Amino acid sequence: MKRTRKAIISIAAGGSQERLLQQIRKRGFAAIGVDRNRKATGFKYCDARVVASTHYAASVIKKLEKLKSSWDFSGIVVQSSGEATVTAAKVARHFDLRYVAPDVADIVVHKDRLMKELHKRGVPAPKAAVISKGARIKIGFPPPYFVKPSLSFRSHSGMSVVESAAELQSAVRCAIAESSEGKANVEQFIHGVDILTIDWVSDGKLTHVATIEELNSGPPHYYGLGWRIPANRAAEEAAAQLQKRYIKALGIDNALVETAMKYDGKRARMYEGGLDLGGDGVPEVLLPMSIRYDLIDNGISLAVENSPQVPTARPIPTYLRFLLRSDIKKGGKNIYTRIRTRFGGARVDFKGLIDSMDNETRAGAVVFRAKTVTALRKRTDAFEKWLKDL
């Protein structure tokens, strides 16, 4: 009997997955990439390729069945949000691989279903209503509202804060235009700090990786502008308790759990979740530079039934800041030199950085580090003021 080589399946094989695919091969496994684009750049790092949409599990499974006799399917990984996560869960179940259950993945990636389940199971979350395209807008709680697509075509698009009911119709229309399902979430707007807490769940055991603060542009669009670590201690403690409640309530296991929360100074409330290996510079830049942690490599370990490592390094205060196209236009061609000279910020680049959001584009990134949280805050506050005044 011919001995087959152990292989790991990656749901998506674009530029954002290149490092993941390379790491799979570095670990000694064959990489099988799935992507609808037959020219996907990650395919050059794959030992076998499946050209199929990551949004349609049945098609992916059918094509993987044809490869089953040639490879020993040993694990599955996904570093792509939305429907790709659900597809990964369905593929995992079909081939008896280690990953979260499909019904759980389906709830988490669809914001309309997620909010309903959180309220049903007693997990603290903002009040929410879901509006379908063409439906009458009826909200049972007062403004201000945060309006966003229930499942986005593009990240950080179609979002806005609405201060009065009179502005709601326009905001809902914009959110639905960015929704792949024709639905918008209208949520209670909560003032506070945006927190992302990151944990592994492996055979029921929770391993904490990091709690970080998300930066955004504020009204009207709330573009994602980057991350700061460490988060406020009180916020981190509140997030940890909420994360445990959420994982237990939904029965999440064998996945990386990235949970977005709002902390108002007293308590945390959850508003979004993710079950993939993340992006936006967190695994590529922020975690390696702040806590010397390789999220991608540990994701591969989890996939092949090994336990993820516990971070051991004390966080170096780090601030990862995306620059918008408008920032670079104002700052000129030498903006990175000016940032390095004035504030000690270093230019960084990573796959998946460029991202279109409504009428803006993330066009670059810089990172700042300091010995203390206070020193980092002082430097980045000065940088933000300088950038605003350009």
C-alpha positions, 0 to 999 in steps of 0.5 A: 500500500502506497504511503501518503504524505501528511497534508494540511488544508488551507481554506483560501490561498491568496496573498494574506495566506502566503505566510501560513502556506509557507509555514505549513511546508516548513513544518514538514506538511504538504499544503493544499490550498483552496481558492476560487482564483486559479491565479491566487498567489498562495498557490505557488506554495501549495503541493496541491490546489483546489480551485473552488469558492471558499464560500461553497463547502459542497464544491470544496468537499467534492474536489477534496474527495478526489485528492483524498487517496493521494494525501493524508488529510491531517488538519485544516486551517483558515485565515479568512473571515466570513463564509470561509470559516463556515466552509472550513468547519464543514470540511473539517466535519466531513473529513474528521479534522480538528476544528469548531462545529459548523453550527457554531461557526455559522452563528459566529460569522453572521452578526445577525445570528450572533447577537440573537444567540448572545442575548438568548444565552445571557452573554452581555451584548448591546441591544440589537435589531436586524433589518432586511433589504426592503423591510420596514425599519422598526427599532425597539430601543432609543438612539444613538445606534451603531449601524453595520452590515450583518456580513460584509463584502469589505471590512470596516465598510458601511458602518456609521453612528446614528444620533437620531431616528431620522438619520437611520434610513440612510445609514441602514441603506448604506450598510445593506449595500455592503452586506453579502446577505442584504441585512443590516445590524442596528445596535445600541451604541456604547461609548468606550474602548474597543477591545479584542481578546484572543484565546485558544480553545483546545479540547475544552482548555482555554489558553490566553494569548493577548488582549489588545485595544483597537484604534479607529478613526471615530465618526462618521466611518469608524475606519480600523486604524490599528492596534495597541498593546497592552490594554488597560488592566481593568478592561483586560480582566473584564474581557477575560470574564466575558470571553469565558462566558461566551466560549462556554455558552456557544460550546466553542472548541478547537479554534482560535477565538478572537472576540471584539468587545466594548468596555465602558469603564465598568463592564465589557459587552461583546459585539463581534467574534472570529474563529479564523487565524486573524489578520490586520497585522495582528499575527504578522506584526503586533504579536511577534513584536510585542510578545514574541508570539507566532500565532500562525505556527500555533494555529498549525499545531492546533490543527494537527492535535498539538496544544498551542503554546502559552505566551511567556514574554511580558508585553512590550508596549506596542502601537501598530498604526495604519496610514490612510491614503489621505494621510500619505497624500497630506504627508508627502513622499517622505512621510515615513522618514518624517515619522521615524525622525520625529517619533521613532516610528518604523515602517512595516509591511505585510500581506493583506495590509491594503484594504479599501473601506468606503471612500478610503484605503489603508495604504501603509503602516508604522509601528511604535514601541517603548519601554513603558505604557506611559512613554508609548502613549506620550509618543503616539499622542504627539504623533496623532496630533501631528498627523491630524494637523498636517 
